[in-house]
Amino acid sequence: MIEVSQIKNDAAELMESAVMYLDDALARIRAGKASARILDVVRVEYYGQMSPLANVATITTPDARTIQIQPWEKKMIAEIERAIINSNVGLAPSNNGESIRLMIPPLTEERRKELAKQCKGEAENAKVSIRNARRDAIDTLKKQIKEGLPEDAEKDAENEVQKLHDKYVKQVDEIYAKKEKEIMTV
């Protein structure tokens, strides 16, 4: 027989990972202002290995519309530019021989709505993952009744799993609302 606390902990862990994934996914969505996390997907060839951009350069945001990349080795500038262009982040790099600058263009109203819709889809995916974790935990609890778990304990655990579900869904809603506000702010 599996411990009831173990079932709840597993469900909480799955729900937490759904929230963390959502936070990470929304950070990569460009909201019209500079963020170094936009470049998390960029991989650069460095001594024969594909490395994250952050491992070969310093990435800063000097202002709200600019990302500056300072390579640790000057010979990497061309390689970094090529990697940014090939990564489909939608930004055109320009360099001055010392560093690379990425200018973030202002978003159109139509593009803002598309991004908000994309964020809503990501939030819904996170909620589905949280609901699936709740369902799996409740199914496991129901199976434990057949193995000798008292019905009272099962119902109490089910209520606690529901409270966990509600807590994480609320977190998803808050993260989504914050990102939507960021996107829609001109």
Secondary structure as the mmCIF struct_conf table of DSSP 4:
data_model
#
loop_
_struct_conf.conf_type_id
_struct_conf.id
_struct_conf.beg_label_comp_id
_struct_conf.beg_label_asym_id
_struct_conf.beg_label_seq_id
_struct_conf.end_label_comp_id
_struct_conf.end_label_asym_id
_struct_conf.end_label_seq_id
HELX_RH_AL_P HELX_RH_AL_P1 VAL A 4 ALA A 27
TURN_TY1_P TURN_TY1_P1 ARG A 28 ARG A 28
BEND BEND1 ILE A 29 ILE A 29
BEND BEND2 GLY A 32 LYS A 33
HELX_RH_3T_P HELX_RH_3T_P1 ALA A 36 VAL A 41
STRN STRN1 ARG A 43 TYR A 46
TURN_TY1_P TURN_TY1_P2 TYR A 47 GLY A 48
STRN STRN2 GLN A 49 PRO A 52
HELX_RH_3T_P HELX_RH_3T_P2 LEU A 53 ASN A 55
TURN_TY1_P TURN_TY1_P3 VAL A 56 VAL A 56
STRN STRN3 ALA A 57 ASP A 63
TURN_TY1_P TURN_TY1_P4 ALA A 64 ARG A 65
STRN STRN4 THR A 66 PRO A 71
BEND BEND3 TRP A 72 GLU A 73
HELX_RH_3T_P HELX_RH_3T_P3 LYS A 74 MET A 76
HELX_RH_AL_P HELX_RH_AL_P2 ILE A 77 ASN A 86
TURN_TY1_P TURN_TY1_P5 SER A 87 ASN A 88
BEND BEND4 GLY A 90 GLY A 90
STRN STRN5 PRO A 93 ASN A 95
BEND BEND5 GLY A 97 GLU A 98
STRN STRN6 ILE A 100 MET A 103
HELX_LH_PP_P HELX_LH_PP_P1 PRO A 105 THR A 108
HELX_RH_AL_P HELX_RH_AL_P3 GLU A 109 LYS A 146
TURN_TY1_P TURN_TY1_P6 GLU A 147 GLY A 148
HELX_RH_AL_P HELX_RH_AL_P4 GLU A 151 MET A 184
#
